[in-house]
Amino acid sequence: MSVKLYFIIMLSFLLGLFFVAGETFASTTTPSQGLDSLKIQLDTTQNVESRAELLFLIGDQESKINGTTALPYYAEILEIASEKKNPVMRSRAYNRIGVLWYIENNMHESMRNYYLALEGLREIPSNYDLLCGINNNIAWNFQKQKDYKRALEYYNTSERFCEMSNNQSILAHVLNNKGVVFKDLKEYDKALSQLKKSRQINKQQNDITRELFNINNIGVVYQEQGHYETANKYFIQALILNQKRQDHFEATNNLMNLGKSYYMLHQYNAAEDTLKHALRLSEITRSVPQRHEILNYLYQVKEKQQDYQEALHYYTEYNNLEDSLFKQGQYTDLIELEAKYKSAQNERILQESQNQLLKQQYINTLFLIALLFALLFIGILIWIYTNKKRNEKKLIALNKEIDEQNDKIQTINHNLEKTVNDRTKVIREQNEHLREFAYMNSHNIRRPLSNILGLLSLIEEETDPQKIKELTSLANETATEMDEIIQEVNQQLREEKL
């Protein structure tokens, strides 16, 4: 009995120290001079990218004071991202806005902005850090709605992106959150495994803040398993460090969890003192969920102590917070929003496939047209070549005919010596006339022949089908002209009887 009394006295003394420290922390004002300095820099910054980064910093600072005052800064970032066509900046802004709406307890708006953030990274999936963070935030929203299956899906996706980015700090955060989900699913071995991995990483990274999250959560797992004494060691360890660091929010969580353990151990006075101290700290943190849970346990403690008047007081406060915490229909909206997002993704993939198919059909059509033009060009070349050979044959036949006529004349001259003697003078005159005639007509024939040869040379070098057609037409006209000249020569030869 004396040992128990000694324990209670020591606990009261320890809680008294925490209370004094808490009141000291509460009197300390949060410095805002950094925010004012950033706003002054913003007014004098002309570079768009530098301005966007300043807006991010100001938005982050404002969100710690009042989330709604930070929204205009992120809205300006979205305008800059749209103007600069910077999808990464756009996704960063939507992700921050999603966090703000989460703090305001508007899960639907929070999730909508997270999906908009993912949408901006659809074309650049290599931005693993940001993808890791966004998927973690979506998982957290589902976790808060107690949809642990969806939460784990997004946490697993987030973990893959974290490992791809080799960002150990974010990976530790995701593992911590997964550990909490496994705890809620009562898969305690998996929960402890995830939390201890996270703590190990945070210790290596010298991230004391997140390591303290791990310590508190490990304590919660042991608490739910019924190992209250073991759990309390973790809660007290985290509590002492959080009080030193003036982290009122986490200190409140530690005190709240410690109070739960005392309650489960039936140490109601210790539980009451611990929870009341947590309640006072929750006034500093202004966390409605924390205050809600503390009031619930205080109501149960006072009921166990049979102090029904005070129990009713705490129960009334607890119920007054119920409506502000749990808005009806939000979870259904989250599921509908996720379904719309996935449906939009499927439609986009289908549209891209259709566009790719149309592009391939267009390329095939162009190839077919090019092939038809090539076949037409080859046909024209064959036709030109055939005409050339035909004209050459005509010229050869004409020369042969002239040669035959010369041979016939020579034979006649040889056999008819008398006639030759009698008509020597006439023949000489006729031969002279014939030579002049042949000379003149050979020039007349040579001119169109040269033109045809020139046109054929141009056709061989030409690639434009229209020009080839025009040149071919000219060649035909010249060939016809040459044919008429040849016929005229023949006619003249017949008329002259040469």
TIRO-986782 format. One line per 2 residues: for each residue x, y, z of C-alpha. Coordinates in Angstrom, 3 decimals, padded with zeros to 6 digits. Each point is the difference from the previous one (the first is absolute). Layout:
X/Y/Z | ...
***
This chain:
000.000/000.000/000.000 | 002.813/002.394/000.802
001.690/-000.792/-003.315 | -003.191/000.894/-001.859
-000.316/003.255/001.930 | 003.609/000.851/-000.756
-000.615/-000.669/-003.695 | -003.036/002.300/-000.079
001.926/002.794/001.795 | 002.882/-000.235/-002.473
-002.399/-000.021/-002.931 | -001.804/003.067/001.321
003.325/001.780/000.414 | 001.035/-000.898/-003.566
-003.332/001.164/-001.426 | 000.304/003.214/001.991
003.346/000.673/-001.631 | -001.518/-000.679/-003.414
-002.858/002.361/000.806 | 002.359/002.819/000.979
002.063/-000.615/-003.108 | -003.163/-000.059/-002.096
-001.177/003.313/001.411 | 003.437/001.461/-000.712
-000.189/-001.233/-003.604 | -003.513/001.389/-000.335
001.223/003.475/000.953 | 002.633/-000.071/-002.738
-001.164/001.703/-003.179 | 000.673/-001.467/-003.431
002.496/002.161/-001.946 | -001.466/001.617/-003.117
002.879/002.207/-000.964 | 001.112/-002.600/-002.611
-003.393/000.239/-001.714 | 000.179/003.802/-000.173
003.481/-000.230/-001.481 | -001.222/-002.423/-002.693
-002.870/002.339/-000.927 | 002.432/002.904/-000.374
002.162/-002.142/-002.295 | -003.110/-000.950/-001.999
-000.822/003.663/-000.664 | 003.462/000.617/-001.436
000.442/-003.226/-001.994 | -000.412/000.240/-003.780
001.183/-003.478/-001.045 | -003.051/-002.250/-000.428
001.644/-003.236/001.197 | 001.462/001.721/003.080
-003.389/001.537/000.727 | -001.655/-003.427/-000.161
002.448/-001.446/002.542 | -000.600/002.957/002.324
-003.741/-000.569/-000.339 | 000.509/-003.623/001.040
001.940/001.098/003.087 | -002.588/002.638/000.935
-002.858/-002.451/-000.569 | 001.673/-002.553/002.259
000.469/002.609/002.734 | -003.560/001.342/-000.340
-001.435/-003.528/000.159 | 001.456/-000.385/003.495
-001.998/003.042/001.096 | -003.186/-000.236/-002.066
-000.435/-002.352/-002.921 | -002.460/002.197/-001.913
002.432/002.940/-000.096 | 002.533/-002.217/-001.780
-002.367/-000.880/-002.883 | 000.508/003.243/-002.009
003.758/-000.594/-000.059 | -000.421/-003.486/-001.399
-002.587/001.330/-002.486 | 002.613/002.437/-001.337
002.476/-002.892/-000.294 | -002.560/-001.868/-002.130
-000.270/003.036/-002.294 | 003.791/000.132/-000.372
000.144/-003.759/-000.664 | -002.690/000.334/-002.670
001.772/002.943/-001.641 | 003.382/-001.753/000.051
-001.544/-003.397/-000.855 | 001.765/-001.504/003.001
-001.893/-003.181/001.060 | 002.298/-000.700/002.963
-000.645/003.429/001.527 | -003.715/-000.512/-000.625
000.016/-003.381/001.759 | 001.947/001.368/002.960
-002.574/002.764/000.441 | -003.001/-002.335/-000.257
001.634/-002.351/002.509 | 000.461/002.857/002.508
-003.609/001.118/-000.538 | -001.130/-003.586/000.662
001.846/000.076/003.324 | -001.694/003.299/000.922
-003.464/-001.421/-000.670 | 000.904/-003.086/002.025
000.883/002.244/002.943 | -003.373/001.728/-000.488
-001.583/-003.503/000.187 | -001.399/000.286/-003.535
000.964/-003.429/-001.301 | -001.749/000.399/-003.346
001.867/003.169/-000.955 | 003.207/-001.454/001.391
-000.269/-003.126/-002.144 | -001.062/001.957/-003.093
003.165/002.098/000.186 | 002.185/-003.060/000.589
-001.359/-001.580/-003.184 | 000.585/003.261/-001.880
003.583/-000.187/001.256 | 000.333/-003.548/-001.360
-001.525/001.111/-003.303 | 002.777/002.537/-000.503
002.643/-002.731/000.303 | -001.615/-002.401/-002.489
002.453/000.972/-002.752 | 003.046/000.078/002.276
-000.160/-003.140/002.156 | 003.700/000.294/000.902
-000.746/002.629/002.683 | 000.105/-002.684/002.662
000.280/002.228/003.107 | -003.183/001.894/-000.784
-001.875/-003.138/-001.073 | 001.053/-001.641/003.260
-001.333/002.910/002.067 | -003.320/000.348/-001.868
-000.818/-003.713/000.171 | 000.857/000.053/003.710
-002.424/002.897/000.543 | -002.808/-001.792/-001.873
000.641/-003.139/002.047 | -000.156/002.077/003.182
-003.433/001.347/-000.970 | -001.325/-003.516/-000.581
001.582/-001.104/003.261 | -001.852/002.760/001.839
-003.234/-001.306/-001.570 | 000.939/-003.498/001.254
000.215/-001.389/-003.526 | 003.183/-001.894/000.789
000.033/-002.039/-003.218 | 000.183/003.083/-002.215
002.382/001.654/002.429 | 002.439/-002.912/-000.271
-000.247/000.042/-003.827 | 001.073/003.633/-000.116
002.622/-000.465/002.731 | 001.523/-002.870/-001.991
000.051/002.178/-003.119 | 001.558/002.806/002.022
002.623/-002.363/001.415 | 001.018/-001.127/-003.522
000.462/003.582/-001.120 | 001.974/000.812/003.175
002.355/-002.913/-000.651 | 000.425/001.106/-003.634
000.859/003.512/001.150 | 002.280/-001.334/002.750
-001.528/002.582/002.349 | 000.451/-001.691/003.353
-001.729/002.745/001.960 | -003.311/-000.308/-001.881
000.321/-003.804/-000.050 | 000.231/-000.016/003.798
-003.167/002.126/000.183 | -001.912/-002.385/-002.284
001.167/-003.053/001.973 | -001.195/001.665/003.202
-003.427/000.603/-001.509 | -000.186/-003.592/-001.286
000.848/-001.187/003.500 | -002.955/001.965/001.356
-002.311/-001.610/-002.605 | 001.172/-003.488/000.953
-000.573/000.975/003.630 | -003.575/001.030/-000.839
-000.434/-003.345/-001.791 | 001.328/-001.663/003.174
002.885/-001.552/-001.935 | 002.389/000.949/002.780
003.103/-001.877/-001.179 | -000.130/001.752/-003.373
-000.684/003.297/001.752 | 003.042/-000.305/002.274
002.175/-001.088/-002.943 | -000.959/003.075/-002.048
000.340/002.399/002.937 | 003.403/-001.325/001.042
001.288/000.242/-003.591 | -001.234/003.577/-000.088
001.629/000.801/003.330 | 003.310/-001.483/-001.152
-000.006/002.172/-003.118 | -000.934/003.122/001.981
002.765/-000.703/002.485 | 002.495/-000.316/-002.875
-001.329/003.234/-001.464 | 000.206/001.663/003.449
-003.682/000.984/-000.354 | -001.002/000.159/003.667
-003.516/001.312/-000.752 | -001.018/-002.999/-002.071
001.858/-002.414/002.238 | -002.187/001.229/002.858
-003.070/-000.723/-002.180 | 001.317/-003.551/-000.350
000.601/-000.365/003.744 | -003.534/001.168/000.817
-001.552/-002.279/-002.642 | 002.009/-003.014/001.191
-001.373/000.724/003.471 | -003.552/000.059/-001.439
000.525/-003.441/-001.570 | 001.171/-001.467/003.308
-002.918/001.750/001.702 | -002.541/-001.629/-002.316
001.645/-003.374/000.638 | -000.580/000.547/003.730
003.696/000.551/000.852 | -000.735/003.228/001.859
003.198/000.221/002.036 | 002.129/-000.445/-003.132
-002.154/002.540/-001.850 | 000.398/002.568/002.802
003.796/-000.169/-000.257 | -000.263/001.105/-003.614
-002.595/002.706/000.772 | 002.073/001.494/002.848
003.181/-000.075/-002.094 | -001.751/001.857/-002.822
-001.762/002.370/002.407 | 003.197/001.183/001.697
001.701/000.720/-003.338 | -003.051/001.719/-001.486
-000.333/002.231/003.061 | 003.646/000.996/-000.341
-000.550/000.759/-003.676 | -003.182/001.968/000.819
-002.006/-002.175/-002.364 | -003.377/000.457/001.676
-001.963/-002.020/-002.532 | 002.073/-003.171/000.354
000.340/000.513/003.747 | -003.811/000.059/000.146
-000.121/-003.299/-001.906 | 002.529/-001.537/002.378
-001.944/001.132/003.088 | -003.264/-001.187/-001.522
001.437/-003.465/-000.723 | 001.587/-000.144/003.444
-003.380/000.868/001.540 | -001.643/-002.829/-001.960
002.522/-002.491/001.371 | -000.629/001.137/003.581
-003.721/-000.345/-000.637 | 000.452/-003.566/-001.277
002.162/-000.750/003.044 | -002.876/001.322/002.178
002.255/002.778/001.330 | -002.798/002.543/-000.357
001.551/002.857/001.992 | 003.212/-000.164/-002.017
-002.091/-000.235/-003.167 | -002.044/003.060/001.001
003.076/002.138/000.758 | 001.693/-001.027/-003.238
-003.072/000.567/-002.172 | -000.770/003.388/001.585
003.533/001.113/-000.757 | -000.467/-001.240/-003.580
-003.262/001.973/-000.166 | 001.778/003.208/001.043
002.688/-000.540/-002.639 | -002.695/-000.623/-002.628
-001.166/003.586/000.597 | 003.442/001.114/-001.190
000.001/-002.318/-003.029 | -003.661/000.821/-000.770
-000.388/-003.521/-001.334 | -003.673/-000.959/-000.010
000.660/-003.751/-000.577 | 002.400/-000.107/002.956
-002.425/001.841/002.265 | -002.828/-002.272/-001.164
001.882/-003.185/000.931 | 001.266/001.366/003.327
-003.536/001.003/001.037 | -001.251/-003.482/-000.842
002.576/-001.633/002.295 | -000.508/002.568/002.778
-003.728/-000.739/-000.120 | 000.738/-003.738/000.404
002.519/000.629/002.818 | -002.424/002.198/001.972
-002.736/-002.573/-000.507 | 002.284/-002.674/001.462
000.681/002.360/002.939 | -003.773/000.389/000.335
000.300/003.767/-000.353 | -003.057/000.145/-002.264
-000.409/003.772/-000.018 | 003.481/000.580/-001.415
-000.416/-003.037/-002.247 | -003.121/001.624/-001.466
001.948/003.227/-000.525 | 002.682/-001.761/-001.994
-002.554/-002.076/-001.892 | -001.906/003.147/-001.023
003.178/001.642/-001.293 | 000.897/-003.198/-001.802
-003.345/-000.097/-001.834 | 000.189/003.687/-000.876
003.173/-000.747/-001.960 | -001.512/-003.021/-001.749
-001.743/001.934/-002.796 | 003.015/002.148/-000.797
002.247/-003.047/-000.292 | -002.020/-002.522/-001.946
-001.754/001.522/-002.992 | -002.514/-002.314/-001.597
000.490/-001.245/-003.556 | 003.653/000.949/-000.342
001.211/-003.548/-000.396 | -002.445/-000.681/-002.833
001.236/003.153/-001.712 | 003.593/-001.245/000.291
-000.884/-003.303/-001.672 | -001.912/001.786/-002.784
002.914/002.386/-000.510 | 002.493/-002.864/-000.240
-002.295/-001.810/-002.473 | -000.304/003.154/-002.131
003.767/000.426/000.009 | 000.614/-003.602/-001.066
-002.749/000.251/-002.632 | 001.588/003.167/-001.386
003.344/-001.789/-000.151 | -001.541/-002.916/-001.934
-001.727/002.378/-002.423 | 003.275/001.839/-000.523
001.852/-003.238/-000.730 | -002.750/-001.006/-002.461
000.152/003.419/-001.682 | 003.779/-000.258/-000.312
-000.382/-003.448/-001.599 | -002.533/001.368/-002.474
002.273/002.928/-000.818 | 002.887/-002.384/-000.551
-002.171/-002.115/-002.315 | -001.100/003.060/-001.991
003.613/001.114/-000.274 | 001.011/-003.424/-001.320
-002.865/000.050/-002.511 | 001.096/003.448/-001.170
003.584/-001.217/-000.476 | -001.267/-003.046/-001.930
-002.109/002.238/-002.247 | 002.969/002.252/-000.734
002.132/-003.051/-000.803 | -002.672/-001.337/-002.378
-000.273/003.361/-001.786 | 003.781/000.163/-000.337
000.021/-003.534/-001.419 | -002.679/000.892/-002.559
001.965/003.062/-001.101 | 003.130/-002.118/-000.325
-001.826/-002.551/-002.164 | -001.438/002.790/-002.146
003.444/001.539/-000.444 | 001.482/-003.355/-001.005
-002.853/-000.486/-002.499 | 000.700/003.402/-001.555
003.704/-000.794/-000.297 | -000.805/-003.328/-001.704
-002.352/001.756/-002.408 | 002.632/002.638/-000.843
002.646/-002.664/-000.524 | -002.341/-001.992/-002.262
-000.741/003.083/-002.117 | 003.704/000.731/-000.280
000.721/-003.518/-001.255 | -002.908/000.190/-002.461
001.284/003.280/-001.462 | 003.492/-001.432/-000.272
-001.392/-002.931/-001.993 | -001.808/002.411/-002.325
003.201/001.924/-000.666 | 001.930/-003.220/-000.668
-002.718/-001.147/-002.439 | 000.116/003.355/-001.785
003.789/-000.120/-000.352 | -000.241/-003.550/-001.300
-002.555/001.065/-002.577 | 002.276/002.809/-001.183
002.927/-002.399/-000.222 | -002.092/-002.415/-002.046
-001.005/002.765/-002.382 | 003.650/001.016/-000.420
000.936/-003.604/-000.720 | -002.787/-000.226/-002.572
001.162/003.199/-001.705 | 003.565/-001.237/-000.088
-001.133/-003.308/-001.538 | -002.025/001.774/-002.619
002.919/002.311/-000.795 | 002.336/-002.976/-000.306
-002.279/-002.059/-002.272 | -001.138/002.828/-002.143
003.281/001.421/-001.310 | -001.705/001.394/-002.982
-002.598/001.686/002.027 | 002.687/001.275/002.298
001.952/001.366/-002.916 | -003.090/001.546/-001.481
-001.222/001.391/003.191 | 003.294/000.719/001.732
-000.592/003.646/000.002 | -003.550/-000.438/001.250
001.046/-002.453/002.682 | 002.769/002.274/001.154
-002.465/002.775/000.375 | -002.489/-002.279/001.733
002.678/-001.377/002.351 | 001.143/003.479/000.862
-003.577/000.986/000.628 | -000.502/-003.150/002.054
003.023/000.733/002.184 | -001.188/003.504/000.635
-003.469/-001.312/000.673 | 001.291/-002.747/002.330
002.236/002.490/001.819 | -002.860/002.409/000.593
-002.410/-002.722/001.079 | 002.569/-001.649/002.299
000.175/003.307/001.893 | -003.787/000.150/000.146
-000.126/-003.522/001.454 | 002.943/000.559/002.336
-001.653/002.962/001.733 | -003.084/-001.891/001.378
002.174/-003.019/000.738 | 002.289/002.139/002.163
-003.028/001.466/001.743 | -001.330/-003.489/000.773
003.344/-001.119/001.392 | 000.190/003.128/002.178
-003.527/-000.529/001.307 | 000.741/-003.631/000.827
003.068/001.095/001.952 | -002.126/002.450/001.990
-002.656/-002.646/000.669 | 002.591/-002.366/001.440
001.134/002.672/002.487 | -003.452/001.346/000.866
-001.913/-001.314/003.124 | -003.150/002.130/-000.167
-002.737/-002.093/-001.687 | -001.690/003.121/-001.411
003.182/001.258/-001.625 | 000.742/-003.491/-001.344
-003.420/-000.030/-001.594 | 000.629/003.400/-001.612
003.429/-001.062/-001.331 | -001.471/-003.238/-001.359
-002.673/001.960/-001.835 | 002.676/002.240/-001.567
001.994/-003.075/-001.046 | -003.077/-001.448/-001.690
-000.627/003.254/-001.871 | 003.631/000.156/-001.154
-000.078/-003.642/-001.086 | -003.178/000.723/-001.998
001.710/003.003/-001.591 | 003.012/-002.163/-000.933
-002.310/-002.634/-001.454 | -001.708/002.642/-002.139
003.400/001.231/-001.226 | 001.030/-003.536/-000.933
-003.290/-000.565/-001.818 | 000.467/003.309/-001.812
003.515/-001.052/-000.997 | -001.343/-003.276/-001.343
-002.704/001.812/-001.855 | 002.488/002.419/-001.526
002.259/-002.902/-000.971 | -002.901/-001.690/-001.736
-001.053/003.187/-001.747 | 003.566/000.712/-001.165
000.388/-003.691/-000.990 | 003.451/-000.060/001.550
***
